Amino acid sequence: MERAVLFFDIDGTLLSEITGTIPESATEALWAAEKAGHLLFINTGRTACSLPPELYSLPFSGFLCGCGTHITCGDQVLLSHPMTSDRGKEIIDKIRSCNLGGIAEGTEDVYFPSFVSRFDKLESTRRYFRERGIGIERFLDSGNIEYDKLLVYSDEQSDLQSFLSFVEKDMEAMDRGGGIYEVIQKDYSKATACSFILEEFGIARDHAYVFGDSSNDLAMFQFAFHSVAMGCHDQVLDPFTEYVTRTVEDNGIEHALRHYGLI
């Protein structure tokens, strides 16, 4: 089989959200795909600082982070596009004035409010990162941070529409459900990250395979010829899914790679 490029989401795709681990079958399948000559990339909404450390022991050629805003290959940074300082501060100020909760995700760190938020899901995310030593040195409201994207939390006390109108010129807000929005820079997505890598390596689009499970994988599902949804996935992916594999825990990655003859 000709060389292909494989792009993997992390949470709910490689990393089980039930066990918190990468199944051994997935690890073995990734090594087999690399041995077969294919290129493997992580393509994630997570920013570089919050990548699970176990990924670095797997045969990935690079990491496409922050929904396409930060791309590395080996030891090289091929692309980095954080928010500009002035605009970044304006958006954080707007989060506060609209009575929203917010987390800013950067390449170097993740930034939380200095105070305890009323949003339980924001605080559970804070606890998750704190256990990993992330998001504890500087705060969202410190006024001097660099970030690539945001998570915004809303409820009936929030003026969500004013915020969405304020950011729409240069940001896109993806509804993640439960009043949570993933806010990413326009002109950057998991699809633009895929396109960048294919161009970098001179590989045709029909040799790209994407693997995902959630709504923030939609752009790369729309882009790729070969799109694989995990057995448990967001239905928004269905119109653009070529193949539905098994769940993460039921050896879904290995099953998909064998289905396509990639291993």
C-alpha positions as MATLAB code, in Angstrom:
seq = 'MERAVLFFDIDGTLLSEITGTIPESATEALWAAEKAGHLLFINTGRTACSLPPELYSLPFSGFLCGCGTHITCGDQVLLSHPMTSDRGKEIIDKIRSCNLGGIAEGTEDVYFPSFVSRFDKLESTRRYFRERGIGIERFLDSGNIEYDKLLVYSDEQSDLQSFLSFVEKDMEAMDRGGGIYEVIQKDYSKATACSFILEEFGIARDHAYVFGDSSNDLAMFQFAFHSVAMGCHDQVLDPFTEYVTRTVEDNGIEHALRHYGLI';
ca = [
       0.000    0.000    0.000;
       1.220    3.530   -0.786;
       2.335    5.751    2.068;
      -0.601    7.363    3.886;
      -0.894   10.065    6.530;
      -2.984    9.205    9.580;
      -4.409   11.969   11.794;
      -5.684   11.052   15.258;
      -7.788   12.956   17.748;
      -6.862   12.178   21.371;
      -9.786   12.157   23.814;
     -12.359    9.504   22.992;
     -10.311    8.328   20.006;
      -6.901    7.169   21.217;
      -7.378    7.861   24.905;
     -10.356    6.164   26.543;
     -12.527    8.560   28.518;
     -13.661    5.557   30.564;
     -10.305    4.090   31.586;
      -8.134    7.176   31.053;
      -5.618    5.068   29.129;
      -4.613    4.238   25.569;
      -5.507    0.572   24.902;
      -2.565   -1.734   24.289;
      -4.143   -2.790   20.996;
      -4.054    0.840   19.803;
      -0.400    1.206   20.811;
       0.569   -1.937   18.921;
      -1.471   -0.852   15.874;
       0.240    2.546   15.766;
       3.677    0.936   15.784;
       2.574   -1.468   13.050;
       1.325    1.440   10.915;
       4.616    3.287   11.366;
       6.531    0.123   10.437;
       4.399   -0.141    7.288;
       5.741    3.270    6.239;
       2.809    5.526    7.116;
       3.111    8.937    8.798;
       1.204    9.393   12.046;
       0.121   12.729   13.526;
      -1.879   13.820   16.521;
      -4.519   16.373   15.471;
      -6.139   17.806   18.584;
      -7.957   20.715   20.117;
      -5.596   20.459   23.075;
      -2.741   22.924   23.089;
       0.833   21.659   23.256;
       1.265   22.060   27.013;
      -1.644   19.730   27.774;
      -0.730   16.763   25.585;
      -0.722   13.508   27.580;
       2.952   12.586   28.122;
       2.417    8.968   27.024;
       1.935   10.204   23.443;
       5.639   11.048   23.203;
       6.566    7.371   23.510;
       4.451    6.505   20.467;
       5.578    6.788   16.815;
       4.046   10.155   15.959;
       5.844   12.264   13.381;
       4.369   15.428   14.853;
       1.629   17.144   16.806;
      -1.046   19.445   15.373;
      -2.386   21.336   18.386;
      -4.906   23.998   19.300;
      -7.166   23.236   16.323;
      -4.429   23.919   13.783;
      -2.771   26.925   15.453;
       0.464   25.159   16.480;
       2.143   22.482   14.353;
       5.342   20.609   15.132;
       7.174   17.869   13.277;
       9.986   16.196   15.146;
      11.842   18.972   16.973;
      10.724   21.682   14.524;
       7.899   24.165   15.014;
       6.385   24.499   11.534;
       3.564   26.873   12.446;
       2.612   28.921   15.498;
      -0.236   31.441   15.536;
      -1.339   32.666   18.986;
      -3.862   35.456   19.427;
      -2.370   38.929   19.244;
      -1.815   40.512   22.646;
      -4.317   43.369   22.293;
      -7.108   41.282   20.785;
      -6.497   38.490   23.266;
      -6.942   40.895   26.170;
     -10.091   42.411   24.637;
     -11.708   38.985   24.409;
     -10.842   38.082   27.996;
     -12.288   41.419   29.174;
     -15.458   40.634   27.198;
     -15.767   37.245   28.892;
     -15.795   39.049   32.223;
     -18.253   41.786   31.184;
     -20.662   39.195   29.724;
     -20.621   37.224   32.983;
     -19.180   34.105   31.343;
     -16.613   31.625   32.536;
     -13.440   31.189   30.518;
     -10.255   29.190   30.113;
      -7.503   30.375   27.763;
      -5.391   27.598   26.246;
      -1.857   28.447   25.188;
       1.170   26.572   23.937;
       3.056   27.149   27.210;
       0.199   26.924   29.729;
      -3.545   26.874   30.343;
      -4.985   29.912   32.136;
      -7.866   29.791   34.605;
      -9.628   32.595   36.522;
      -7.920   33.623   39.765;
     -11.217   33.101   41.621;
     -13.473   30.065   42.047;
     -16.016   30.111   39.228;
     -19.707   29.278   39.574;
     -19.316   26.893   36.620;
     -18.818   23.361   37.941;
     -17.430   22.048   34.653;
     -14.834   24.813   34.535;
     -13.723   23.938   38.053;
     -13.556   20.212   37.262;
     -11.327   21.067   34.283;
      -9.164   23.188   36.592;
      -8.767   20.193   38.938;
      -7.880   17.893   36.021;
      -5.076   20.169   34.839;
      -3.863   21.040   38.337;
      -3.279   17.345   39.031;
      -0.955   17.422   36.015;
       0.858   20.581   37.103;
      -0.831   22.757   34.460;
      -2.633   26.055   34.959;
      -1.291   26.920   38.399;
       1.316   29.632   37.816;
      -0.571   32.485   36.101;
      -4.221   33.414   35.817;
      -6.620   34.356   33.038;
      -7.143   37.810   34.543;
      -3.428   38.572   34.993;
      -3.533   40.717   31.848;
      -0.358   39.402   30.224;
      -0.886   35.954   28.734;
      -0.508   34.440   25.260;
      -3.049   31.901   24.101;
      -4.289   30.102   21.002;
      -7.933   29.331   21.807;
     -10.587   29.440   24.524;
     -13.208   27.422   26.316;
     -16.169   29.585   27.323;
     -18.871   28.597   29.819;
     -22.345   30.145   29.843;
     -25.606   29.900   31.786;
     -28.819   31.882   32.232;
     -26.870   34.665   33.970;
     -24.575   35.157   30.957;
     -24.904   37.476   27.963;
     -23.677   34.840   25.532;
     -24.997   36.497   22.379;
     -23.098   39.726   23.038;
     -19.907   37.742   23.436;
     -20.470   35.697   20.275;
     -21.156   38.862   18.289;
     -17.999   40.461   19.681;
     -15.721   37.606   18.593;
     -17.348   36.591   15.299;
     -15.042   38.726   13.115;
     -11.981   36.626   13.925;
     -13.120   33.663   16.049;
     -15.477   30.740   15.562;
     -17.454   29.338   18.493;
     -18.258   25.619   18.404;
     -21.121   24.516   20.643;
     -19.855   21.620   22.773;
     -23.153   21.276   24.652;
     -24.131   22.167   28.187;
     -23.468   25.859   27.630;
     -19.795   25.248   26.757;
     -18.225   26.729   23.630;
     -14.821   26.008   22.130;
     -13.677   29.300   20.602;
     -10.979   28.990   17.947;
      -9.324   31.377   15.519;
     -10.936   31.700   12.115;
      -8.862   30.316    9.241;
      -7.439   27.642   11.590;
      -8.924   24.227   12.210;
      -8.095   20.544   12.283;
      -8.702   20.637    8.512;
      -6.144   23.386    7.860;
      -3.684   21.402    9.966;
      -4.239   18.303    7.790;
      -3.817   20.358    4.620;
      -0.589   21.914    5.924;
       0.980   18.506    6.599;
      -0.089   17.010    3.267;
       1.481   19.947    1.464;
       4.616   19.763    3.606;
       5.163   16.107    2.684;
       3.776   16.254   -0.851;
       1.096   13.648   -0.198;
      -2.266   13.639   -1.976;
      -5.457   14.261   -0.054;
      -6.859   10.843   -0.932;
      -4.035    9.333    1.121;
      -5.192   11.065    4.320;
      -7.087    9.147    6.996;
      -8.653   10.926    9.978;
      -9.856    9.354   13.214;
     -12.149   11.140   15.648;
     -15.254   11.139   17.781;
     -16.434   14.656   18.639;
     -17.824   17.810   17.089;
     -14.436   19.530   16.978;
     -13.326   16.787   14.556;
     -15.954   17.899   12.045;
     -13.613   20.087    9.980;
     -11.121   17.288    9.381;
     -13.963   14.864    8.589;
     -15.219   17.291    5.953;
     -11.684   17.600    4.565;
     -10.482   14.006    4.352;
     -11.438   11.358    1.817;
     -11.159    8.667    4.504;
     -12.839    9.520    7.813;
     -13.217    7.068   10.681;
     -15.632    7.696   13.539;
     -15.184    5.796   16.768;
     -17.980    3.479   17.875;
     -19.135    6.123   20.346;
     -19.159    9.470   18.518;
     -21.042   12.730   18.053;
     -23.774   12.331   15.419;
     -22.703   15.581   13.754;
     -19.900   13.535   12.158;
     -22.241   11.018   10.525;
     -22.781   12.764    7.154;
     -19.012   12.947    6.636;
     -18.027    9.549    8.056;
     -16.739    6.903    5.680;
     -16.399    4.161    8.281;
     -17.553    3.618   11.866;
     -15.151    1.456   13.836;
     -15.539   -0.095   17.286;
     -15.243    1.889   20.495;
     -11.859    2.877   21.893;
     -12.113    0.210   24.576;
     -13.123   -2.465   22.051;
      -9.909   -2.112   20.026;
     -11.427    0.476   17.686;
      -8.144    1.882   16.356;
      -6.655   -1.514   15.557;
      -9.930   -2.608   13.946;
     -10.025    0.479   11.687;
      -6.404    0.195   10.587;
      -6.917   -3.440    9.656;
     -10.159   -2.583    7.850;
      -8.259   -0.208    5.549;
      -5.269   -2.504    5.131;
      -2.980    0.047    6.772;
      -1.483   -2.677    8.967;
];
